């Protein structure tokens, strides 16, 4: 099973709590320091909006996309950092 090491909540909830202005996606609460994501430019407060070509509108969408990945696969993550839409790649 693939492990990204990211703890998230729905971006909609983060928006209600005034933590983010992004209405859809998976809001990053924390990143495990020993995980593949810890080696990327992603940080707490970013909102994941896409995994490869799959739209991420919620934490459930993120889980579903992660479960579809294979060990050793190259993954493109699209995310919003509060100001810009950015992309990063990892091998899971």
Backbone as ProteinMPNN parsed JSONL, in Angstrom:
{"seq_chain_A": "XXXXXXXXXXXXXXXXXXXXXXXXXXXXXXXXXXXXXXXXXXXXXXXXXXXXXXXXXXXXXXXXXXXXXXXXXXXXXXXXXXXXXXXXXXXX", "coords_chain_A": {"N_chain_A": [[0.842, -1.189, 0.0], [0.469, 2.233, -0.748], [1.943, 5.052, 0.816], [1.547, 8.355, 1.617], [1.843, 10.07, 3.736], [0.459, 12.294, 4.715], [-1.701, 14.415, 6.511], [-4.981, 15.379, 6.409], [-7.848, 17.603, 5.968], [-11.129, 18.323, 4.695], [-11.069, 20.929, 2.309], [-13.181, 22.663, 2.277], [-14.095, 22.68, 4.937], [-11.835, 23.811, 6.158], [-11.993, 26.308, 5.009], [-14.363, 27.298, 6.135], [-13.492, 27.458, 8.765], [-11.815, 29.541, 8.467], [-9.174, 29.095, 7.711], [-8.288, 28.794, 5.201], [-8.743, 29.949, 1.816], [-9.499, 28.464, -0.264], [-12.01, 26.631, -1.815], [-12.377, 23.876, -2.442], [-10.836, 20.646, -2.198], [-8.046, 18.937, -0.613], [-7.077, 19.946, 2.383], [-3.989, 20.514, 3.855], [-3.114, 19.491, 6.975], [-0.994, 18.443, 8.425], [2.276, 17.08, 7.753], [3.942, 14.055, 7.686], [7.188, 13.85, 8.809], [8.944, 11.901, 7.894], [7.962, 11.016, 5.525], [7.246, 10.527, 1.943], [6.17, 12.951, 0.971], [7.329, 14.877, 2.572], [9.671, 15.542, 1.396], [9.107, 17.272, -0.597], [7.888, 20.432, -1.978], [5.523, 20.913, -0.744], [3.551, 22.079, 2.013], [2.259, 22.545, 5.366], [-1.042, 23.795, 5.356], [-1.278, 24.102, 2.634], [-3.358, 23.232, -0.21], [-4.324, 20.32, -1.659], [-5.261, 19.709, -4.938], [-5.259, 18.069, -7.115], [-4.293, 14.792, -8.089], [-2.14, 13.336, -10.161], [-4.102, 12.986, -12.946], [-6.49, 13.153, -11.637], [-9.123, 14.88, -10.193], [-9.181, 16.429, -7.03], [-11.434, 16.93, -4.673], [-12.047, 16.628, -2.072], [-11.118, 15.151, 1.119], [-11.78, 12.465, 0.996], [-11.692, 11.996, -1.783], [-8.926, 12.298, -2.105], [-7.939, 10.098, -0.61], [-9.037, 7.992, -2.129], [-7.676, 8.38, -4.565], [-5.044, 7.919, -3.719], [-5.161, 5.213, -2.973], [-5.372, 4.072, -5.462], [-2.864, 4.209, -6.515], [0.358, 2.796, -7.38], [3.108, 1.148, -5.787], [6.256, 2.706, -6.176], [5.478, 4.273, -8.286], [5.514, 7.25, -10.284], [4.247, 10.331, -9.325], [2.235, 13.124, -9.96], [1.471, 15.996, -8.212], [-0.903, 18.441, -7.848], [-1.379, 21.547, -6.379], [-2.651, 24.178, -4.257], [-1.126, 26.956, -2.913], [-2.136, 28.988, -1.412], [-1.717, 31.339, -2.726], [-0.861, 30.734, -5.317], [-1.322, 28.272, -7.921], [0.375, 25.277, -7.958], [2.74, 22.665, -8.909], [4.127, 19.497, -8.041], [6.323, 16.674, -8.031], [6.519, 13.253, -6.997], [7.923, 10.064, -6.13], [6.226, 7.288, -5.192]], "CA_chain_A": [[0.0, 0.0, 0.0], [1.202, 3.494, -0.884], [1.811, 5.961, 1.957], [2.033, 9.705, 1.34], [2.219, 10.688, 5.001], [-0.169, 13.615, 4.83], [-2.927, 14.438, 7.301], [-5.772, 16.43, 5.759], [-9.292, 17.745, 6.154], [-11.724, 18.916, 3.498], [-10.779, 22.362, 2.161], [-14.411, 23.384, 2.613], [-14.066, 22.873, 6.391], [-10.762, 24.773, 6.436], [-12.493, 27.618, 4.602], [-15.323, 27.7, 7.169], [-12.69, 27.804, 9.938], [-10.998, 30.673, 8.021], [-7.785, 28.672, 7.568], [-7.98, 28.781, 3.773], [-9.752, 30.567, 0.947], [-9.738, 27.512, -1.349], [-13.248, 25.951, -1.442], [-12.384, 22.424, -2.662], [-9.539, 19.994, -2.182], [-7.639, 18.348, 0.655], [-6.273, 20.925, 3.121], [-2.941, 19.815, 4.605], [-2.987, 19.84, 8.39], [0.358, 18.083, 8.836], [3.003, 16.149, 6.891], [4.886, 13.205, 8.414], [8.551, 14.266, 8.439], [9.672, 10.801, 7.255], [7.16, 10.574, 4.383], [7.652, 11.035, 0.624], [5.754, 14.351, 0.793], [8.213, 15.758, 3.341], [10.789, 15.908, 0.522], [8.581, 18.141, -1.65], [7.648, 21.823, -1.585], [4.249, 20.999, -0.038], [3.669, 22.43, 3.426], [0.992, 22.679, 6.084], [-1.848, 24.912, 4.864], [-1.511, 23.955, 1.19], [-4.563, 22.463, -0.554], [-4.12, 19.419, -2.802], [-6.427, 19.791, -5.814], [-5.174, 17.05, -8.16], [-3.27, 13.748, -8.057], [-2.063, 12.999, -11.593], [-5.204, 13.647, -13.658], [-7.714, 13.023, -10.842], [-9.517, 16.044, -9.39], [-9.334, 16.178, -5.599], [-12.372, 17.914, -4.134], [-12.234, 16.347, -0.654], [-10.189, 14.178, 1.69], [-12.168, 11.159, 0.463], [-11.116, 11.927, -3.133], [-7.491, 12.085, -1.951], [-7.751, 8.692, -0.209], [-9.353, 7.145, -3.281], [-6.58, 8.525, -5.521], [-3.864, 7.263, -3.143], [-5.363, 3.756, -3.044], [-5.233, 3.641, -6.858], [-1.456, 4.303, -6.905], [1.204, 1.619, -7.204], [4.432, 1.398, -5.206], [7.261, 3.06, -7.168], [4.885, 5.098, -9.342], [5.757, 8.694, -10.283], [2.96, 10.981, -9.104], [2.206, 14.581, -10.029], [0.515, 16.57, -7.272], [-1.234, 19.846, -8.086], [-1.852, 22.088, -5.105], [-2.759, 25.624, -4.135], [-0.373, 27.352, -1.725], [-2.737, 30.198, -0.851], [-1.621, 32.395, -3.725], [-0.656, 30.185, -6.662], [-1.479, 26.857, -8.195], [1.694, 24.746, -8.237], [2.825, 21.229, -9.097], [5.34, 18.837, -7.607], [6.299, 15.243, -8.348], [7.184, 12.343, -6.085], [7.806, 8.639, -6.408], [5.632, 6.696, -3.988]], "C_chain_A": [[0.886, 1.251, 0.0], [0.906, 4.393, 0.323], [2.391, 7.321, 1.576], [2.468, 10.417, 2.61], [1.674, 12.085, 5.18], [-1.479, 13.475, 5.606], [-3.734, 15.63, 6.824], [-7.186, 16.521, 6.333], [-9.83, 18.351, 4.861], [-11.44, 20.42, 3.476], [-11.994, 23.203, 2.524], [-14.472, 23.67, 4.117], [-13.0, 23.893, 6.778], [-11.202, 26.188, 6.075], [-13.476, 28.16, 5.642], [-14.579, 28.162, 8.427], [-11.734, 28.966, 9.662], [-9.498, 30.35, 8.009], [-7.328, 28.761, 6.118], [-9.084, 29.489, 3.008], [-10.119, 29.645, -0.206], [-10.947, 26.64, -0.979], [-13.254, 24.433, -1.601], [-10.971, 21.887, -2.682], [-9.28, 19.375, -0.824], [-6.643, 19.298, 1.318], [-5.259, 20.18, 3.986], [-2.837, 20.374, 6.013], [-1.553, 19.588, 8.844], [0.945, 17.084, 7.848], [3.992, 15.385, 7.764], [6.288, 13.507, 7.901], [9.36, 13.165, 7.742], [8.962, 10.286, 5.997], [7.714, 11.109, 3.062], [7.295, 12.518, 0.421], [6.652, 15.333, 1.532], [9.38, 16.25, 2.489], [10.353, 16.834, -0.619], [8.421, 19.567, -1.125], [6.301, 21.998, -0.88], [4.488, 21.321, 1.43], [2.28, 22.497, 4.054], [0.263, 23.926, 5.582], [-2.068, 24.898, 3.362], [-2.759, 23.101, 0.964], [-4.28, 21.645, -1.805], [-5.398, 19.407, -3.63], [-6.416, 18.729, -6.921], [-4.045, 16.07, -7.838], [-3.256, 13.168, -9.466], [-3.199, 13.712, -12.298], [-6.53, 13.58, -12.903], [-7.946, 14.27, -9.995], [-9.677, 15.62, -7.935], [-10.214, 17.297, -5.048], [-12.568, 17.753, -2.634], [-11.155, 15.377, -0.18], [-10.508, 12.777, 1.171], [-11.613, 10.971, -0.949], [-9.611, 11.657, -3.066], [-7.197, 10.637, -1.58], [-7.98, 7.752, -1.382], [-8.223, 7.196, -4.303], [-5.319, 7.822, -5.017], [-3.98, 5.748, -3.257], [-5.18, 3.217, -4.459], [-3.773, 3.663, -7.335], [-0.716, 2.994, -6.643], [2.551, 2.034, -6.62], [5.438, 1.67, -6.328], [6.762, 3.943, -8.296], [5.266, 6.567, -9.163], [4.398, 9.387, -10.243], [3.129, 12.494, -9.196], [1.1, 15.093, -9.109], [0.342, 18.046, -7.61], [-1.835, 20.376, -6.787], [-1.887, 23.609, -5.166], [-2.064, 26.026, -2.841], [-0.918, 28.622, -1.063], [-2.707, 31.357, -1.82], [-1.572, 31.845, -5.139], [-0.981, 28.702, -6.719], [-0.111, 26.336, -8.608], [1.63, 23.24, -8.417], [4.149, 20.737, -8.538], [5.208, 17.358, -7.944], [7.025, 14.467, -7.268], [7.091, 10.933, -6.654], [7.338, 7.998, -5.119], [6.071, 5.262, -3.778]], "O_chain_A": [[1.917, 1.3, 0.67], [-0.232, 4.48, 0.785], [3.573, 7.432, 1.252], [3.356, 11.269, 2.575], [2.345, 12.959, 5.729], [-2.256, 12.546, 5.386], [-3.245, 16.759, 6.829], [-7.645, 15.648, 7.071], [-9.06, 18.835, 4.031], [-11.558, 21.098, 4.497], [-11.857, 24.322, 3.019], [-14.853, 24.766, 4.528], [-13.239, 24.746, 7.632], [-10.834, 27.151, 6.748], [-13.429, 29.34, 5.99], [-14.979, 29.13, 9.073], [-10.936, 29.333, 10.524], [-8.663, 31.218, 8.264], [-6.13, 28.799, 5.837], [-10.212, 29.614, 3.486], [-10.955, 29.997, -1.039], [-10.925, 25.975, 0.057], [-14.059, 23.758, -0.958], [-10.034, 22.558, -3.115], [-10.177, 19.295, 0.015], [-5.506, 19.435, 0.866], [-5.636, 19.306, 4.768], [-2.523, 21.546, 6.224], [-0.965, 20.403, 9.554], [0.218, 16.339, 7.192], [4.783, 15.985, 8.491], [6.546, 13.428, 6.7], [10.351, 13.458, 7.073], [9.324, 9.235, 5.468], [8.54, 12.021, 3.05], [8.039, 13.25, -0.231], [6.728, 16.503, 1.156], [10.008, 17.257, 2.816], [11.148, 17.142, -1.506], [8.77, 19.868, 0.017], [5.965, 23.106, -0.461], [5.484, 20.902, 2.019], [1.265, 22.505, 3.358], [0.872, 24.981, 5.405], [-2.946, 25.599, 2.859], [-3.166, 22.34, 1.842], [-4.027, 22.196, -2.876], [-6.481, 19.135, -3.113], [-7.429, 18.511, -7.586], [-2.977, 16.469, -7.374], [-4.241, 12.579, -9.911], [-3.261, 14.941, -12.255], [-7.578, 13.911, -13.458], [-7.099, 14.668, -9.195], [-10.246, 14.566, -7.65], [-9.798, 18.452, -4.966], [-13.169, 18.609, -1.985], [-10.38, 14.851, -0.979], [-9.596, 11.985, 0.933], [-11.116, 9.893, -1.275], [-9.079, 10.886, -3.864], [-6.311, 10.014, -2.163], [-7.203, 6.822, -1.601], [-7.847, 6.162, -4.854], [-4.605, 7.196, -5.8], [-3.009, 5.073, -3.598], [-4.87, 2.04, -4.64], [-3.474, 3.19, -8.432], [-1.116, 2.195, -5.797], [3.067, 3.113, -6.91], [5.467, 0.942, -7.321], [7.538, 4.325, -9.173], [5.334, 7.068, -8.04], [3.508, 9.069, -11.031], [4.036, 13.071, -8.596], [-0.054, 14.677, -9.214], [1.311, 18.804, -7.652], [-2.69, 19.735, -6.177], [-1.243, 24.235, -6.008], [-2.381, 25.489, -1.779], [-0.236, 29.249, -0.252], [-3.55, 32.251, -1.761], [-2.166, 32.414, -6.055], [-0.923, 27.985, -5.72], [0.507, 26.891, -9.516], [0.615, 22.608, -8.124], [5.154, 21.448, -8.553], [4.099, 16.854, -8.12], [8.007, 14.938, -6.694], [6.286, 10.654, -7.543], [7.974, 8.145, -4.075], [5.658, 4.626, -2.808]]}, "name": "protein", "num_of_chains": 1, "seq": "XXXXXXXXXXXXXXXXXXXXXXXXXXXXXXXXXXXXXXXXXXXXXXXXXXXXXXXXXXXXXXXXXXXXXXXXXXXXXXXXXXXXXXXXXXXX"}
